[in-house]
Amino acid sequence: MTWLIENPWPLMILFGTAAVVSLLSGASRSIRFTSVFLTLAIVVYLVDMLVESPGEEVEAEIAALLQDFKDEDLDRIKLKLSDRHPELYDTAVAGLQLIDLDSEFHLGGVETETVSETEVIAQVRANGRVNVQGGSRHVVSRWTLTWEKGGDEWILSKVIRRDPINGEEIQILARQ
């Protein structure tokens, strides 16, 4: 069922196409079939709007985490990081001592893969201006983030920084 709420468009297109074909067929029952297919397309759309998938929940967490980094709010950042991996918080603190994210720094794209109901892996691209000691520059970054559900909250448990061009793993605080 997760695939339905992650991407409802294939089913909506299928039902919409079936409705058009039914209408154009001119059969005596075509109006009834057209109505059924259009109703099914609308139901799929409404289900997508009403149900938030794990991937969508994690996307919202990633956006909130980026804002926390822009605001340099270490307390809120710590709440989103796994207690089992204290090195994540230490790395966040060290990173914020090195750079300041410009308010225009933004997510360039987020793709999620729901591994299970309690684990989501996100591929994230982010870019924008970064203020570094001695100046400001444009940075493009790419990340693989593993999120685990703990109770009602999604918690970041693993971070891998990737080279934006070839995707190879690089050190989180390495200079590009």
KOLGUVO-250180 format. One line per field, with one value per residue (C-alpha): residue number from 0; residue in one letter; x, y negated, z. Coordinates in pm, 1 decimal, padded with zeros to 6 digits. Layout:
BEGIN
vexkol c(NUM_...)
balo c(A_...)
xx c(X_...)
yy c(Y_...)
zz c(Z_...)
END
This chain:
BEGIN
vexkol c(0_1_2_3_4_5_6_7_8_9_10_11_12_13_14_15_16_17_18_19_20_21_22_23_24_25_26_27_28_29_30_31_32_33_34_35_36_37_38_39_40_41_42_43_44_45_46_47_48_49_50_51_52_53_54_55_56_57_58_59_60_61_62_63_64_65_66_67_68_69_70_71_72_73_74_75_76_77_78_79_80_81_82_83_84_85_86_87_88_89_90_91_92_93_94_95_96_97_98_99_100_101_102_103_104_105_106_107_108_109_110_111_112_113_114_115_116_117_118_119_120_121_122_123_124_125_126_127_128_129_130_131_132_133_134_135_136_137_138_139_140_141_142_143_144_145_146_147_148_149_150_151_152_153_154_155_156_157_158_159_160_161_162_163_164_165_166_167_168_169_170_171_172_173_174_175)
balo c(M_T_W_L_I_E_N_P_W_P_L_M_I_L_F_G_T_A_A_V_V_S_L_L_S_G_A_S_R_S_I_R_F_T_S_V_F_L_T_L_A_I_V_V_Y_L_V_D_M_L_V_E_S_P_G_E_E_V_E_A_E_I_A_A_L_L_Q_D_F_K_D_E_D_L_D_R_I_K_L_K_L_S_D_R_H_P_E_L_Y_D_T_A_V_A_G_L_Q_L_I_D_L_D_S_E_F_H_L_G_G_V_E_T_E_T_V_S_E_T_E_V_I_A_Q_V_R_A_N_G_R_V_N_V_Q_G_G_S_R_H_V_V_S_R_W_T_L_T_W_E_K_G_G_D_E_W_I_L_S_K_V_I_R_R_D_P_I_N_G_E_E_I_Q_I_L_A_R_Q)
xx c(00000.0_00296.0_00357.2_00004.9_00053.1_00407.5_00302.3_-00068.8_-00020.9_00005.9_-00332.9_-00488.6_-00365.7_-00487.0_-00836.8_-00849.1_-00747.0_-01001.9_-01268.3_-01179.5_-01172.4_-01505.2_-01660.0_-01527.7_-01640.7_-02000.0_-02133.2_-02468.5_-02302.8_-02014.0_-02148.6_-02171.8_-01818.6_-01683.6_-01837.4_-01688.8_-01340.0_-01349.5_-01470.9_-01184.2_-00932.4_-01075.7_-01067.8_-00700.5_-00623.9_-00808.9_-00636.1_-00302.7_-00395.6_-00520.9_-00250.2_00105.1_00356.0_00674.2_00872.4_00666.8_00706.5_01084.4_01091.7_00925.3_01180.8_01467.5_01327.8_01288.0_01641.8_01783.4_01598.9_01740.9_02091.6_02023.1_01899.6_02195.0_01947.3_02154.3_01878.4_01632.3_01903.4_01987.2_01621.3_01628.8_01949.2_01974.2_02099.2_02267.9_02497.2_02633.8_02895.1_02618.1_02562.6_02938.5_02972.4_02679.7_02841.0_03177.3_03010.7_02827.7_03156.6_03307.8_03024.9_02703.1_02432.7_02292.1_01915.4_01891.6_02062.9_01799.6_01716.3_01767.8_01587.3_01488.0_01422.2_01308.3_01305.0_01082.2_01275.6_01010.1_00745.0_01022.1_01313.3_01349.1_01661.3_01670.8_01895.7_01928.1_02078.2_02125.8_02298.2_02343.6_02579.8_02781.0_02969.7_03308.2_03588.7_03737.5_03444.7_03136.6_03098.3_02840.1_02832.8_02660.7_02620.5_02474.2_02379.4_02238.9_02038.0_01896.0_01594.6_01442.5_01106.1_01125.1_00774.7_00599.0_00919.3_01156.9_01518.4_01828.6_02053.6_02312.3_02459.9_02679.0_02809.3_02861.7_03062.3_02801.0_02946.2_03039.2_02840.0_03136.1_03138.6_03344.3_03410.8_03124.8_03339.4_03578.4_03619.4_03495.9)
yy c(00000.0_-00232.6_-00263.3_-00399.2_-00682.7_-00753.4_-00802.2_-00795.4_-00924.1_-00588.7_-00477.5_-00818.5_-00821.2_-00464.5_-00544.1_-00873.7_-00701.5_-00426.9_-00695.0_-00865.2_-00534.9_-00437.6_-00771.1_-00752.8_-00393.5_-00507.7_-00193.5_-00215.5_-00172.3_-00409.0_-00689.5_-00452.5_-00316.4_-00666.7_-00776.1_-00475.8_-00536.5_-00908.5_-00831.4_-00585.1_-00846.8_-01100.2_-00846.1_-00768.7_-01142.7_-01198.8_-00903.2_-01050.5_-01386.9_-01239.5_-00981.6_-01086.7_-00816.2_-00753.2_-00907.2_-01225.9_-01245.2_-01213.9_-01480.9_-01719.1_-01624.3_-01694.6_-02039.9_-02113.4_-01991.9_-02219.1_-02512.6_-02417.3_-02425.9_-02767.6_-02890.3_-02720.6_-02571.9_-02294.2_-02194.5_-02122.4_-01954.5_-01723.7_-01619.8_-01491.8_-01286.9_-00933.6_-00900.1_-00575.9_-00776.2_-01071.2_-01133.2_-01282.3_-01560.9_-01616.6_-01646.3_-01891.3_-02110.4_-02101.6_-02182.5_-02483.0_-02613.0_-02600.1_-02739.7_-02940.1_-02848.5_-03142.8_-03190.6_-03103.4_-02763.7_-02511.9_-02153.4_-02080.8_-01749.7_-01473.2_-01115.0_-00868.7_-00491.4_-00334.8_-00030.5_00053.0_-00129.0_-00225.6_-00299.1_-00541.1_-00620.1_-00962.7_-01083.7_-01459.7_-01733.3_-02076.4_-02389.1_-02756.2_-03009.5_-02914.3_-03160.9_-03018.0_-03174.8_-03413.3_-03452.5_-03318.4_-03064.6_-02856.3_-02492.0_-02192.9_-01892.9_-01545.5_-01323.9_-00982.1_-01000.6_-00702.5_-00777.9_-00543.8_-00577.1_-00588.4_-00603.0_-00879.8_-01059.8_-01010.8_-01016.0_-01055.9_-00755.9_-00765.0_-01035.1_-00980.1_-01276.2_-01204.1_-01368.6_-01563.6_-01447.9_-01081.8_-00989.1_-00842.8_-00873.4_-01163.0_-01288.4_-01493.8_-01794.6_-01768.2_-02081.7_-02056.8)
zz c(00000.0_00057.6_-00316.7_-00358.7_-00111.8_-00230.0_-00592.6_-00676.8_-01032.9_-01215.0_-01079.8_-01138.5_-01499.6_-01550.1_-01419.4_-01611.6_-01934.8_-01876.7_-01825.6_-02155.3_-02345.2_-02190.5_-02286.6_-02644.4_-02692.8_-02722.9_-02560.0_-02387.8_-02048.2_-02117.7_-01897.3_-01600.2_-01657.2_-01710.3_-01380.0_-01197.8_-01338.6_-01260.0_-00907.6_-00858.5_-00977.3_-00730.5_-00445.0_-00515.1_-00514.2_-00185.8_-00018.8_-00125.5_00024.1_00351.3_00422.0_00498.8_00412.4_00612.7_00326.0_00337.6_00715.7_00679.5_00407.5_00653.5_00921.7_00680.3_00597.4_00968.9_01041.0_00770.9_00927.6_01268.9_01118.5_00962.5_01301.2_01475.0_01722.5_01878.3_02120.7_01840.6_01632.3_01922.8_01953.1_01593.6_01637.0_01770.3_02127.9_02019.0_01789.2_01991.1_01721.5_01506.5_01757.3_01799.4_01421.8_01406.6_01672.9_01493.4_01161.2_01301.9_01443.8_01093.4_00880.2_00882.4_00633.9_00443.4_00469.7_00098.1_00146.8_00038.3_-00040.7_-00409.1_-00390.4_-00153.2_-00260.0_00002.7_00013.1_00275.8_00396.0_00655.1_00856.1_01100.3_00864.7_00575.3_00375.0_00212.5_-00067.1_-00023.9_-00238.5_-00084.2_-00205.2_-00147.9_00001.7_00305.7_00520.8_00607.3_00803.9_00551.7_00318.0_00154.5_-00123.7_-00303.6_-00194.5_-00349.8_-00122.8_-00136.8_00157.1_00243.4_00565.8_00751.6_00970.9_01228.0_01391.0_01768.4_01913.6_01722.3_01617.7_01327.7_01450.3_01234.1_01296.0_01016.2_00793.7_00490.2_00293.2_-00073.2_-00346.4_-00547.2_-00879.1_-00842.2_-00529.6_-00343.5_00033.5_00171.7_00522.6_00660.6_00749.8_00452.4_00248.2_-00109.5)
END
